[in-house]
Amino acid sequence: MITPENIVRHELIGLTVKVASSADKSAVGAEGRVIDETRNMLVIETKSGEKRLVKGQSVFSFRLPSSGKWVRVDGKVIVARPEDRIKKKLKEW
């Protein structure tokens, strides 16, 4: 089960996400579902199409599927390949 404490170690694909802040001002406020993830990018499906977001330059709010709560995550914390991010220990999280 995904919780606020372990969200950065879980699969992000399929979660609803909002961009809380970003160096790319056109991305702020974008909302959709995560459809793909690479080391440095999240690809989200919005109502207006796909949007590619740089993880390290953004702060994301993910909606937890079990409780519906929103959890804010600094993109710098999740910069890694998904398979490596799930395994690594995060001291600051």
C-alpha positions, 0 to 999 in steps of 0.5 A: 500500500502506498503511504506518504512515508513510502511514496518515493519508493513505489511505482508512480505510473498510474498515479494522479499528479499535479505540478505544484511548482516548476522552473518551466512556468508553462508546466505549473498547474498541469494535472493528469495521470503518470503514464511513463517515467524515465530517469529524469522525466515524468510523462503525464497524460493531461486533458490536452495531451501528453506533457513531459516534465523534468523531475529535478526542476519540479515539485509534484503533488501525487494523489494516493489511491487508497486515501485520496490524500495529496502528497507533495514530493520534490522532484529531486528526490525521485531523480533515478531510474524507476527500478533503481529508485525503488531499491535505494534508501533515502535518508532525507525522505 
